[in-house]
Amino acid sequence: MYTMGDTPMALEFSLVPQSVPRIETQLRRIVTPLPVPESLPILESLHRCEPVAMRGQAPVLWDHAEGFQVFDAYGNKWIDWSSGVLITNAGHGRKEIAEAIAAQVRHGLLTSYCFPNEIRAELVEKLASILPDPLKKVFLLTTGSETVECAIKLCRTYGLKVGGRSKHVIVSFDKAFHGRTLGAQQAGGIPALKQWITNVDPGFIQIPFPDGFRTTDVSFEGFERALRESGVESQNVAGVILETYQGGSAAFAPPAYIKSLQQWCKGHKALLVCDEVQAGFGRTGTLFGFEHYGIVPDIACFGKGISSSLPLSAVAGRPDVMDLHPVGSMTSTHSGNPVCCAAALASIDLIVGEKLADNAARVGAVLHRCLKDLAKLHPQIGRIDGKGLVAGIACVQPGSKEPDANLAFDVVRRAFHKGVLMFTPVGYGGATVKIAPPLVITEEAILESAAVLAEAFAAAV
């Protein structure tokens, strides 16, 4: 997601150890140079044996993680503002999740393909019980990209059924990130990520996302106008897919826009798909992100925080849509893996039982207040987006909306040196500092880490 227009950027942490000030608080500890000299053989091994594309994150060799903290093996600990990559909603290393995984392993069933198993039945029933109507059929997969591919397949199959072969267009939004597989990247709105495709399917179109910052027209008329300008006839749209909030910026659309979009989809027999891979399971202060819009989509895609640990994802949808494909024609090798299902059941129980969505709303309000105060101090902060425990800080050249990737990267680097861990900047121009701590984080930890962020910004600018 590091893009400047159509040109990929390559900002990368150095592997030369750097002396940094010693940090010692109850929540953070930095007592070595960074990266830790003793960790270099392993980091260099990864560089030798993995593709260059796997580089880019802060060179901390994770040893273990607990709650909202990450530890290396050399005495350092960080407040985690990454959740891995928005995975550990219920917190890192939760013993309840670990015990559920271990119990399933001891039980002796590690995989069963699509042959039935009891724990898969428990999970799909649990998901159907907490999802609103009409999202009552659930298909388990492994990654978020897979769920988007499945949603595209369902939209086009539905389009064929209700409108014939011409009803195949998938509408999505610019700057969107839906994954790294072929269909997901064609639905995505980042041109640099599609260069390898060369022959992009013309049945995928992107229109401006109404974020109120880079797209100032947030009226639904803008959607209809963009559709016309793309040369697409409304009756040929099979589905509209959007991230509930844009992963690169944490920007939400206006609720009135999304409600109008839902009505438009109903009127034109198109399916509305919400990509909840980042937003689902409490992240935004509600159990599901689409609740902020007062709508329920026809299809929802889930992943990341669904298990707070192991690879698992899910597509939930209207029964008539989910049943479009006949027996045996929409399957996956690891669908409903029993060990991953055990992790997801435990994670969902923690998120619901501990009311972590409520904590995300409460503590998130503190976070966003701190970020708004920070933005008042720095014209280099062009925009703060997000809800609950997700936020995006758009770094810009002062007096403009031009992204400043170098500033964003420097802020993340300085925060890392001070004991707050974030993933490398994302979004438009690679210039958005993304904040996404585990939902168990405390107000005390938010205030301490927000102070570190303020120090990092002050030094970087």
C-alpha positions as CSV (number, residue, x, y, z in Angstrom):
1,M,0.0,0.0,0.0
2,Y,3.0,2.3,-0.3
3,T,2.1,4.3,-3.4
4,M,2.7,7.7,-4.8
5,G,0.3,8.0,-7.6
6,D,1.2,5.0,-9.8
7,T,4.8,4.7,-8.6
8,P,5.7,2.3,-5.7
9,M,7.9,3.7,-3.0
10,A,10.6,1.9,-1.1
11,L,11.1,3.3,2.3
12,E,12.9,0.8,4.5
13,F,14.4,0.5,8.0
14,S,18.1,0.2,8.2
15,L,19.7,-2.9,9.7
16,V,22.6,-0.9,11.1
17,P,22.1,-0.8,14.9
18,Q,21.5,2.7,16.2
19,S,22.0,3.9,19.8
20,V,18.7,5.3,21.1
21,P,17.7,6.8,24.5
22,R,16.9,4.4,27.2
23,I,13.2,4.1,27.9
24,E,11.9,2.6,31.1
25,T,8.2,3.0,32.1
26,Q,5.7,0.4,33.4
27,L,4.4,-0.1,29.8
28,R,7.5,0.5,27.6
29,R,11.2,-0.5,27.8
30,I,14.0,0.1,25.3
31,V,17.4,-0.9,26.7
32,T,19.4,-1.8,23.6
33,P,20.4,-0.3,20.3
34,L,17.8,-0.8,17.6
35,P,17.8,-3.1,15.8
36,V,19.3,-5.3,18.5
37,P,22.8,-6.4,17.4
38,E,22.2,-9.9,18.6
39,S,19.1,-10.1,16.3
40,L,20.9,-9.3,13.1
41,P,21.8,-12.9,12.1
42,I,18.1,-13.8,12.0
43,L,17.0,-10.5,10.3
44,E,19.8,-11.0,7.7
45,S,18.6,-14.6,7.2
46,L,15.1,-13.4,6.4
47,H,16.6,-10.9,3.9
48,R,18.5,-13.7,2.2
49,C,15.7,-16.3,2.1
50,E,12.6,-14.2,1.6
51,P,11.5,-11.8,-1.2
52,V,12.4,-8.2,-0.9
53,A,8.6,-7.5,-0.7
54,M,8.6,-9.0,2.8
55,R,10.8,-6.2,4.1
56,G,9.6,-2.9,5.3
57,Q,8.4,-3.3,8.9
58,A,10.4,-2.1,11.9
59,P,13.3,-4.5,12.6
60,V,12.1,-5.9,15.9
61,L,12.4,-9.6,16.3
62,W,9.1,-10.5,18.0
63,D,9.6,-13.1,20.7
64,H,6.2,-13.0,22.4
65,A,3.3,-10.6,22.9
66,E,0.7,-10.2,25.6
67,G,-2.4,-8.0,25.7
68,F,-1.4,-4.8,24.0
69,Q,2.4,-5.2,24.3
70,V,5.1,-6.8,22.1
71,F,8.4,-8.2,23.6
72,D,11.7,-9.1,22.0
73,A,14.1,-11.6,23.7
74,Y,16.6,-8.8,24.6
75,G,14.7,-6.9,27.3
76,N,12.7,-4.5,25.1
77,K,8.9,-4.1,25.1
78,W,6.6,-1.9,23.1
79,I,3.0,-0.7,23.3
80,D,1.6,-2.2,20.2
81,W,-0.4,0.1,17.9
82,S,-0.5,-2.5,15.1
83,S,-2.4,-5.6,16.4
84,G,-0.1,-7.4,14.0
85,V,-2.0,-6.0,11.1
86,L,-5.4,-5.4,12.8
87,I,-5.5,-9.1,13.9
88,T,-5.3,-9.3,17.7
89,N,-8.6,-7.6,18.5
90,A,-9.0,-9.7,21.7
91,G,-5.4,-9.0,22.6
92,H,-2.1,-10.8,22.0
93,G,-1.5,-14.2,23.5
94,R,-4.8,-14.6,25.2
95,K,-4.7,-17.7,27.3
96,E,-8.3,-18.5,26.5
97,I,-7.5,-18.6,22.8
98,A,-4.2,-20.5,23.3
99,E,-6.0,-23.1,25.5
100,A,-8.8,-23.5,22.9
101,I,-6.2,-24.1,20.2
102,A,-4.3,-26.6,22.4
103,A,-7.5,-28.4,23.4
104,Q,-8.4,-28.9,19.7
105,V,-4.9,-30.1,18.9
106,R,-5.0,-32.6,21.8
107,H,-8.5,-33.7,20.6
108,G,-6.7,-35.1,17.5
109,L,-8.5,-33.4,14.6
110,L,-6.2,-30.9,12.7
111,T,-8.0,-30.8,9.4
112,S,-11.0,-32.3,7.6
113,Y,-11.4,-30.3,4.3
114,C,-15.1,-29.9,3.7
115,F,-16.0,-33.1,5.5
116,P,-18.2,-32.1,8.5
117,N,-16.7,-31.4,11.9
118,E,-18.4,-30.3,15.0
119,I,-16.4,-27.2,15.8
120,R,-17.0,-25.8,12.3
121,A,-20.7,-26.2,12.9
122,E,-20.3,-24.3,16.2
123,L,-18.5,-21.4,14.6
124,V,-20.9,-20.9,11.7
125,E,-23.8,-21.1,14.1
126,K,-22.2,-18.6,16.4
127,L,-21.5,-16.2,13.5
128,A,-25.1,-16.5,12.2
129,S,-26.4,-15.8,15.7
130,I,-24.5,-12.6,16.2
131,L,-24.9,-11.2,12.6
132,P,-28.1,-9.3,11.8
133,D,-30.6,-10.5,9.1
134,P,-30.2,-11.3,6.3
135,L,-26.6,-12.4,6.9
136,K,-27.5,-15.9,8.0
137,K,-25.4,-18.2,5.8
138,V,-21.6,-18.3,6.4
139,F,-18.8,-19.7,4.3
140,L,-15.4,-20.1,6.1
141,L,-12.1,-19.4,4.3
142,T,-8.6,-18.5,5.3
143,T,-7.7,-15.0,4.2
144,G,-9.4,-11.7,3.6
145,S,-8.5,-11.8,-0.1
146,E,-10.3,-15.1,-0.4
147,T,-13.5,-13.6,1.0
148,V,-13.3,-10.7,-1.5
149,E,-12.8,-13.2,-4.4
150,C,-15.8,-15.1,-3.2
151,A,-17.9,-12.0,-2.9
152,I,-17.0,-11.0,-6.5
153,K,-17.9,-14.5,-7.7
154,L,-21.3,-14.3,-5.9
155,C,-22.0,-10.8,-7.3
156,R,-21.4,-11.9,-10.9
157,T,-23.3,-15.1,-10.4
158,Y,-26.2,-13.2,-9.1
159,G,-25.9,-10.7,-11.9
160,L,-26.1,-13.5,-14.5
161,K,-29.2,-14.9,-12.8
162,V,-31.2,-11.6,-12.6
163,G,-29.9,-9.7,-15.6
164,G,-27.9,-11.9,-18.0
165,R,-24.3,-11.7,-19.2
166,S,-24.3,-8.0,-19.5
167,K,-24.9,-7.6,-15.7
168,H,-21.3,-8.3,-14.6
169,V,-19.8,-4.9,-13.6
170,I,-18.2,-4.7,-10.2
171,V,-18.1,-1.1,-8.8
172,S,-15.6,-0.3,-6.1
173,F,-13.8,2.9,-4.9
174,D,-10.5,4.6,-5.5
175,K,-7.8,4.2,-2.8
176,A,-9.5,1.0,-1.6
177,F,-7.4,-2.0,-0.6
178,H,-9.2,-5.4,-0.8
179,G,-6.3,-7.8,-0.9
180,R,-3.4,-9.0,-3.0
181,T,-5.0,-11.7,-5.2
182,L,-6.1,-11.1,-8.8
183,G,-9.7,-10.3,-8.4
184,A,-9.1,-8.4,-5.1
185,Q,-6.5,-6.2,-6.7
186,Q,-8.7,-5.5,-9.6
187,A,-11.5,-4.4,-7.2
188,G,-8.9,-2.4,-5.3
189,G,-8.4,1.3,-6.0
190,I,-4.6,1.6,-5.9
191,P,-3.2,1.7,-9.5
192,A,0.4,0.8,-8.6
193,L,-0.8,-2.6,-7.3
194,K,-2.4,-3.5,-10.6
195,Q,0.6,-2.8,-12.9
196,W,1.5,-6.5,-12.9
197,I,-1.9,-7.5,-14.2
198,T,-1.5,-5.7,-17.6
199,N,-4.9,-6.7,-18.9
200,V,-7.3,-5.5,-16.2
201,D,-10.8,-6.8,-16.6
202,P,-12.9,-3.8,-17.9
203,G,-15.8,-5.1,-15.8
204,F,-14.1,-3.6,-12.7
205,I,-14.5,0.2,-12.2
206,Q,-13.5,2.5,-9.4
207,I,-15.2,5.7,-8.5
208,P,-14.2,8.4,-6.0
209,F,-14.6,7.5,-2.3
210,P,-16.5,10.2,-0.5
211,D,-14.0,10.8,2.3
212,G,-14.5,14.6,2.4
213,F,-10.7,15.2,2.1
214,R,-9.3,14.0,-1.2
215,T,-12.8,13.7,-2.6
216,T,-14.7,16.8,-1.4
217,D,-18.0,15.9,-3.1
218,V,-19.7,13.5,-0.6
219,S,-23.1,13.6,-2.2
220,F,-24.7,10.5,-3.7
221,E,-25.1,12.4,-6.9
222,G,-21.3,12.1,-7.1
223,F,-21.7,8.3,-7.3
224,E,-24.2,8.4,-10.1
225,R,-22.2,11.0,-12.0
226,A,-19.0,8.9,-11.7
227,L,-20.9,5.9,-12.9
228,R,-22.1,7.8,-16.0
229,E,-18.6,9.2,-16.7
230,S,-17.2,5.6,-16.5
231,G,-19.6,4.7,-19.3
232,V,-21.4,2.1,-17.2
233,E,-25.1,1.6,-17.5
234,S,-26.7,1.2,-14.1
235,Q,-28.6,-2.0,-15.1
236,N,-25.2,-3.7,-15.8
237,V,-23.9,-3.4,-12.3
238,A,-23.8,-6.7,-10.5
239,G,-22.3,-5.5,-7.2
240,V,-20.8,-2.6,-5.3
241,I,-18.0,-3.4,-2.9
242,L,-16.5,-1.1,-0.4
243,E,-14.3,-1.3,2.7
244,T,-16.5,-0.2,5.7
245,Y,-13.7,2.2,6.3
246,Q,-10.8,2.6,3.8
247,G,-7.9,0.6,5.0
248,G,-5.3,3.0,3.9
249,S,-6.7,6.1,5.6
250,A,-9.4,4.9,8.1
251,A,-11.9,7.2,6.3
252,F,-15.6,6.5,6.6
253,A,-18.2,7.6,4.1
254,P,-21.1,9.7,5.2
255,P,-24.0,7.5,6.5
256,A,-26.5,9.2,4.2
257,Y,-24.3,8.3,1.2
258,I,-24.2,4.6,2.2
259,K,-27.9,4.5,2.9
260,S,-28.6,6.0,-0.6
261,L,-26.1,3.5,-2.0
262,Q,-28.0,0.6,-0.4
263,Q,-31.3,1.8,-1.9
264,W,-29.6,2.3,-5.3
265,C,-28.4,-1.3,-5.2
266,K,-31.8,-2.6,-4.3
267,G,-33.4,-0.6,-7.0
268,H,-30.9,-1.9,-9.6
269,K,-30.8,-5.5,-8.4
270,A,-27.1,-5.2,-7.5
271,L,-25.5,-6.7,-4.4
272,L,-24.0,-4.4,-1.8
273,V,-20.8,-5.9,-0.3
274,C,-19.1,-4.5,2.9
275,D,-15.5,-5.6,3.2
276,E,-15.3,-5.9,7.0
277,V,-11.9,-7.6,7.1
278,Q,-10.4,-4.7,9.0
279,A,-13.5,-3.2,10.6
280,G,-15.2,-6.3,12.0
281,F,-15.3,-7.7,15.5
282,G,-15.2,-4.5,17.6
283,R,-12.5,-2.5,16.0
284,T,-14.6,0.7,15.3
285,G,-16.5,0.7,18.6
286,T,-19.4,-1.4,17.3
287,L,-19.3,-5.2,16.8
288,F,-19.5,-4.7,13.0
289,G,-18.4,-1.5,11.2
290,F,-21.4,-1.3,9.0
291,E,-23.5,-0.5,12.1
292,H,-22.2,3.1,11.8
293,Y,-24.1,3.5,8.6
294,G,-27.4,2.1,9.9
295,I,-27.5,-0.6,7.1
296,V,-26.9,-4.3,6.6
297,P,-25.2,-5.3,3.4
298,D,-26.2,-8.3,1.2
299,I,-22.7,-9.8,1.7
300,A,-20.1,-9.1,4.4
301,C,-16.4,-10.2,4.3
302,F,-14.6,-10.9,7.6
303,G,-11.0,-11.9,8.6
304,K,-8.1,-10.6,10.7
305,G,-9.8,-9.9,14.1
306,I,-12.2,-12.8,13.8
307,S,-9.7,-15.2,15.5
308,S,-7.2,-12.7,17.0
309,S,-4.6,-15.2,16.0
310,L,-4.8,-18.0,13.4
311,P,-5.7,-17.6,9.7
312,L,-9.4,-17.7,9.3
313,S,-11.9,-15.6,7.4
314,A,-15.6,-15.7,6.5
315,V,-18.2,-14.6,4.0
316,A,-21.7,-14.0,5.3
317,G,-24.6,-13.3,3.2
318,R,-28.2,-13.6,2.2
319,P,-29.2,-17.3,2.0
320,D,-30.5,-16.9,-1.6
321,V,-27.1,-15.4,-2.6
322,M,-24.9,-17.8,-0.7
323,D,-26.8,-20.8,-2.1
324,L,-26.3,-19.7,-5.8
325,H,-23.6,-22.3,-6.4
326,P,-24.5,-26.0,-6.5
327,V,-23.1,-28.7,-4.2
328,G,-19.3,-29.0,-4.2
329,S,-18.7,-26.0,-6.5
330,M,-17.7,-23.4,-3.9
331,T,-15.2,-25.0,-1.5
332,S,-11.8,-24.3,-0.1
333,T,-9.0,-26.7,1.1
334,H,-8.8,-25.2,4.6
335,S,-12.4,-24.1,4.9
336,G,-13.4,-24.3,8.6
337,N,-10.0,-25.7,9.7
338,P,-10.9,-27.1,13.2
339,V,-7.9,-25.5,15.0
340,C,-8.6,-22.1,13.5
341,C,-12.3,-22.5,14.3
342,A,-11.4,-23.1,18.0
343,A,-9.4,-19.9,18.0
344,A,-12.2,-17.9,16.4
345,L,-14.8,-19.2,18.8
346,A,-12.6,-18.3,21.8
347,S,-11.8,-14.9,20.3
348,I,-15.5,-14.1,19.6
349,D,-16.4,-15.1,23.1
350,L,-13.8,-12.7,24.5
351,I,-14.8,-9.8,22.3
352,V,-18.5,-10.2,23.1
353,G,-18.1,-11.3,26.7
354,E,-15.7,-8.6,27.7
355,K,-17.5,-5.9,25.7
356,L,-14.4,-5.0,23.8
357,A,-16.3,-3.0,21.2
358,D,-17.5,-0.8,24.1
359,N,-13.9,-0.5,25.2
360,A,-12.9,0.4,21.7
361,A,-15.5,3.2,21.7
362,R,-14.6,4.5,25.1
363,V,-10.8,4.4,24.9
364,G,-11.0,5.3,21.2
365,A,-12.6,8.6,22.1
366,V,-9.6,9.4,24.2
367,L,-7.3,8.5,21.3
368,H,-9.1,10.6,18.8
369,R,-9.2,13.6,21.2
370,C,-5.4,13.3,21.6
371,L,-5.0,13.1,17.8
372,K,-7.2,16.1,17.2
373,D,-5.1,18.1,19.7
374,L,-1.9,17.0,17.9
375,A,-3.3,18.1,14.5
376,K,-3.8,21.6,15.8
377,L,-0.1,21.8,16.4
378,H,1.1,20.6,13.1
379,P,0.0,21.8,9.6
380,Q,1.8,18.7,8.3
381,I,-1.2,16.7,9.6
382,G,-3.8,17.1,6.8
383,R,-6.5,14.9,8.2
384,I,-7.4,12.6,11.1
385,D,-9.8,9.7,10.2
386,G,-11.2,6.7,12.0
387,K,-13.5,5.6,14.7
388,G,-13.0,3.5,17.8
389,L,-9.6,2.0,17.9
390,V,-8.6,2.7,14.4
391,A,-7.2,6.0,13.2
392,G,-5.2,7.3,10.2
393,I,-3.1,10.4,10.3
394,A,-2.6,11.8,6.8
395,C,0.8,13.5,6.6
396,V,1.0,16.3,4.0
397,Q,3.2,19.0,2.7
398,P,2.1,22.2,4.6
399,G,-0.5,24.2,2.9
400,S,-1.4,21.4,0.5
401,K,-2.9,17.9,0.4
402,E,0.2,16.4,-1.2
403,P,1.3,13.4,0.8
404,D,4.5,13.4,2.7
405,A,5.7,9.8,2.9
406,N,9.1,10.8,4.4
407,L,7.5,12.5,7.3
408,A,5.1,9.6,8.0
409,F,7.9,7.1,7.9
410,D,10.1,9.2,10.2
411,V,7.3,9.5,12.7
412,V,6.8,5.7,12.8
413,R,10.6,5.2,13.1
414,R,10.9,7.6,16.0
415,A,7.9,6.1,17.8
416,F,9.5,2.6,17.4
417,H,12.7,3.9,19.0
418,K,10.6,5.3,21.9
419,G,8.6,2.1,22.5
420,V,5.4,2.4,20.4
421,L,5.1,0.0,17.6
422,M,3.2,0.7,14.4
423,F,3.4,-0.8,10.9
424,T,5.0,1.2,8.1
425,P,2.8,4.0,6.7
426,V,0.1,3.1,4.3
427,G,-2.5,4.7,2.1
428,Y,-2.3,7.4,-0.5
429,G,1.3,8.2,-1.2
430,G,2.4,5.9,1.6
431,A,1.8,8.9,3.9
432,T,-0.8,7.7,6.5
433,V,0.3,6.8,9.9
434,K,-2.1,4.0,10.9
435,I,-3.0,3.4,14.5
436,A,-4.8,0.1,15.4
437,P,-4.0,-1.2,18.9
438,P,-5.6,-4.4,20.4
439,L,-9.0,-3.7,21.8
440,V,-7.9,-4.5,25.3
441,I,-5.7,-1.5,25.5
442,T,-6.2,0.8,28.5
443,E,-6.8,4.5,28.7
444,E,-3.5,4.8,30.5
445,A,-1.6,3.1,27.7
446,I,-3.4,5.3,25.1
447,L,-2.4,8.5,26.9
448,E,1.2,7.3,27.2
449,S,1.5,6.2,23.6
450,A,-0.2,9.3,22.3
451,A,2.4,11.4,24.2
452,V,5.1,9.4,22.5
453,L,3.5,10.1,19.1
454,A,3.4,13.8,19.9
455,E,7.1,13.6,20.7
456,A,7.8,11.8,17.5
457,F,5.9,14.3,15.4
458,A,7.6,17.3,17.1
459,A,11.1,15.8,16.4
460,A,10.2,14.7,12.8
461,V,8.9,18.1,11.6
